[in-house]
Structures are given as structure tokens and as C-alpha cells.
């Protein structure tokens, strides 16, 4: 495996999502490549940090408000494009 592919596979390796063959290739590369080994350890540290953080329950209605805001932003973008096109036609 090449370093670029290894770096894309680190998260999958940590999460146990690689096939047995992919895992073996990954571990062989990590043993032989110091740079990728350091990258793996850094990602493990980040993974551990996030796993240890306190979780908070979102306030009631939070997801509904977020989705409504996203829908509003999408409609503004759709409105802007036709207005911009009409302005261009006028010029």
C-alpha cells in the first residue's frame, strides 16, 4: 500500500472497518513506514480525545430549527441565482 492510501485508511483502521486483507496490508505498511506510523498515533490520540469528551443533550427543537435554517438558506440561494441572471440579461 502507498502512503496516500494508508492515510485515507487510518480512520477505517481505527474504527475496525477494514477487511482482514486490508488490515494486514495496513499493519505491514505501518511497521515499515515511520511517517505513517506517526500519523496513525496522532489519529489515535484525536480519536481517544473525542471518545472521552462529555456528551450534551441538544435542547428541545434544536434539530428542527437547524433544518428550518438550512431550508431558508437554500431558498435564498435559489432566489439569488434568477435575480443575478436577470441582471446579467439587462446589461
C-alpha positions in Angstrom: 0.0 0.0 0.0 1.1 3.5 -0.7 1.3 6.2 2.0 -1.6 8.2 0.4 -3.9 5.2 0.6 -2.7 4.4 4.1 -3.5 8.0 5.3 -7.0 7.7 3.8 -7.5 4.3 5.6 -6.4 5.3 9.1 -9.8 6.2 10.3 -11.3 3.0 8.9 -8.5 1.0 10.6 -9.1 2.7 14.0 -12.8 2.0 13.6 -12.3 -1.6 12.7 -13.8 -1.2 9.2 -11.0 -2.7 7.1 -11.3 -6.3 5.7 -8.8 -8.8 7.1 -6.6 -8.4 3.9 -6.7 -4.6 4.0 -5.9 -4.7 7.8 -2.9 -6.9 7.2 -1.6 -4.7 4.4 -2.2 -1.6 6.5 -0.3 -3.1 9.5 2.6 -4.2 7.4 2.9 -0.8 5.9 2.7 0.9 9.3 5.5 -1.3 10.6 7.8 -0.3 7.7 6.9 3.4 7.4 7.7 5.6 10.3 5.8 8.6 8.9 2.5 6.7 8.5 3.1 5.2 12.0 3.3 8.7 13.5 0.2 9.7 11.5 -1.7 6.6 13.0 -0.6 7.5 16.5 -1.8 11.1 16.0 -5.1 10.0 14.8 -5.5 7.5 17.7 -4.8 10.4 20.1 -7.6 12.5 18.4 -9.9 9.5 18.4 -9.3 9.0 22.1 -9.8 12.7 22.9 -13.2 12.7 21.1 -14.2 9.4 22.8 -13.6 10.9 26.2 -15.4 14.2 25.7 -18.6 14.8 27.7 -21.8 14.5 25.6 -24.6 17.0 25.9 -28.2 16.6 25.0 -29.4 19.1 22.4 -32.1 21.4 23.6 -35.7 20.6 22.6 -36.4 21.6 19.0 -32.7 22.1 18.1 -32.8 19.8 15.0 -36.0 21.3 13.8 -34.5 24.9 14.0 -31.3 23.8 12.2 -33.2 22.2 9.4 -35.5 25.2 9.0 -32.5 27.5 8.8 -30.9 25.3 6.2 -34.1 25.3 4.2 -34.2 29.1 4.4 -30.6 29.4 3.1 -31.4 27.1 0.2 -34.4 29.1 -0.9 -32.3 32.4 -0.7 -29.7 30.8 -2.9 -32.4 29.8 -5.4 -33.8 33.2 -5.4 -30.5 34.9 -5.9 -29.5 33.0 -9.0 -32.5 34.0 -11.1 -32.2 37.6 -10.0 -28.5 37.6 -10.9 -29.3 36.1 -14.3 -31.9 38.7 -15.0 -29.5 41.4 -14.0 -27.0 40.0 -16.5 -29.6 39.9 -19.2 -30.4 43.6 -18.6 -26.8 44.6 -19.0 
